[in-house]
């Protein structure tokens, strides 16, 4: 928020936005900040963006609060400047003169007259940006300045007649200094002068005066409102700073600031900021000059030095540009001081370190080319090994452009050349420079030497803009911060001379190795099986973190969303539970299942392959190949089963493809205890427009959640007729039969729905396959808490392209998840192999029954072996 507010001020400095827009943006942001829940004046670290509700854990960050308060101090001084700063200046004129059709009509100055002449030009050939600038300035002109010529071309009698001379002087003063504060004062004085002149002048003069008065009343109100808004914003900002209690974050026993305060645990975090070269330096300075913490705190911060490239620098924890240079966005950097020597040495060290690795320079905390399970970029600190105490800094090489821009005011030529190099590396994007470029071999794609992190982090963009404002506008933000009398009073702390104390040396220096492109990706873990053999079966789990599908090598298994059992499941040796897909040749009446279960008739060929992202079943029956692929959607709580059929015969074939599963829509323990009773509350209905079925559990009480399951089918190929469906298990299975020989496969489905005693979900499509042709039939099952949600997913997955996207996303997620968990191929294969032993009664239990009997420790006994929920 602080970086945004100062960026808004910088945008006004650069004339990206008008003063009116700046004031409006700041007003809205301050209103939001004032409404947010706080702890001793501090904002918490995390709020919900949409409604500003506080998110847990409730935590207050010392450095974030200090940065925010310091930026508010600079912002208040910047708004004070705006009160007396002309709305138009010569620099703004130069910006307009690059617009086609705009020409200078006289000398460039801050006066209103020259501006009116420039803005009156049509500029029909202006670009969109040029038109936006013109419209911005014209809006200010129309809002804050009279339409009449009293300010720019007053009539001759104002200068000739002595009684009107004061009015002429006031008009001239407003035109020459069109600042909000001066305009508000001048307009008020001019109106008072006009009122006194109305009683004295001649009739034709009074006509002029009355027209001017009407015009001035309008703009005087607008100017007064603008000046008043600026004054009110300053007061609001100062109140926010005053209410922020930094003493509550101060560890008085150690005279250091804590990392932060845990409101949930009601205690300070044990770790402290104990180095002068840290991002908390700004917080320390502000708290001292506000007399919230004692001055001795400044000298309690560590000043250990390290030698790098023949120079000395203060040591930091991570060796990042952020720790050294971020405070200098607002603090003065006095020459021939300890801090100035450190800045020079750090920039030199960063450049040298990057040169050794043949990459651009600028290393700091940033996002990098690794992802969490939701495909978000990961974020942490990267630094220079010789500058940071933290170990392992040489293991990574991530370069962030904002780090270079932080150094721009102190090494402009080197920074500009480095930015050019970053642009050559592909770092330019729609909104500026991308977040970072990752050169770490373990993370970049195969046969590449880098991976660009194509995102934009708001606070890094803010730092970049503020640093640019300092460089291009003579350290404008630093000047504003130090214009505050309290800040100015502490400047002696920043003038500490270089120390003669000993220099730290790492006993073991981390080697800086050349970066090498990764030759190839780590191999994908694929387990392959033929016909099932023995117990327990080979099993595979697919999940998006909520929706889970368990599959055995025979094709049985279950589907579950969190604690809701989507399909009925029993640990059954006949493997008769799960989602099954049946194929029937209408030419020969031959019937087979897409997987081995539930028929268990040995096909001509059978192969199961379990991949990281999917399960694949392949079988050959007569003249047909049947390939079934199963995934869980990354984006939705849904599973997708795609059956691809290929006709190797010499004649056209007509095939019926029928799905089947028993919806449970309850917890597993409830379904085990009372399956028949549970079934009474499940109701079904067709979804004709999407070729699907919807089942839902009627709540037994107000406390019961709403539970829905969707099942639909799509065809990529030549289909025949309309979709058939069945929701009555008795009609599907038939009297005296079970799922291994259901009656429904030899007769049409009855299209039954509504309230049935024993519900199932079954869909059927008929397709035609010519010789050598293939077709794909896809079944989607999804679970949710509302009918609206299910119908929305039905619309989405009715498009086969959505299914293909789900397959692509599942593959991407599997790679990301494996990297996120840092699983080696061997460990991943071993963990997958253990699934069957955990789900089914394993024969190895009898083999190790004596060992199991001696194991009397509880779960905590695993911790001593380095096994926990965080490290399973």
Secondary structure, DSSP 4 states (H G I P E B T S, - for coil): -HHHHHHHHHHHHTTSS-HHHHHHHHHHHHHHHHHS-EETTEEPS-B-TTT-PBPSS-EEEHHHHHHHHHHHHHHHHHHHHHHTSBSS-HHHHHHHHTSTT----S---S-HHHHHHHHTS--TT--HHHHHHHHHHHHHHHHHS-SSSTTTS--HHHHHSGGGHHHHHHHHHHHH--BHHHHHHHHHHHHHHHHHHTTTS-HHHHHHHHHHHHHHHHHHHHHHHHHHHHHHHHHHHHHHHHH--GGGGEETTTTEEESEEETTTTEE-S-EE-BSSSTTHHHHHHHHHTTSS-THHHHHSB--EEEETTEEEE-BSS--HHHHHGGGGTS---TTSHHHHHHHHHHHHHHHHHHHTTS-----SEEEEEE-TTSPEEEE----TTTBSSTTGGG--EE-HHHHHHHTTTSHHHHHHHHHHHHHTT-EETTEE-SEEE--TTTSPTT-S-EEE----HHHHHHHHHHHHHHHTTSHHHHHHHHSHHHHHTGGGGGPPPP-SPEE--SSPPP-PPP---SSPPPPP-EEE-S--SSSPPEEEEESSSEEEEEETTS-EEEEETTEEEE-----TT---S-EEEEEETTT--EEESSSTTT----SEEEEEE-SS-EEEEEEETTEEEEEEEEE-SSSSEEEEEEEEEE-SSS-EEEEEEEEB-EEEE-HHHHHH-HHHHHTTEEEEEEGGGTEEEEEEPPSSTTSPPEEEEEEEEEESEEEEEEEEEEEHHHHH-TT--GGG-GGGGS------EE-SSEEEEEEEEEEE-TT-EEEEEEEEEEES-HHHHHHHHHHHTSHHHHHHHHHHHHHHHHHHHHHHT--HHHHHHHHHTHHHHHS--THHHHTHHHHHH----GGGGGGGT-SSS--
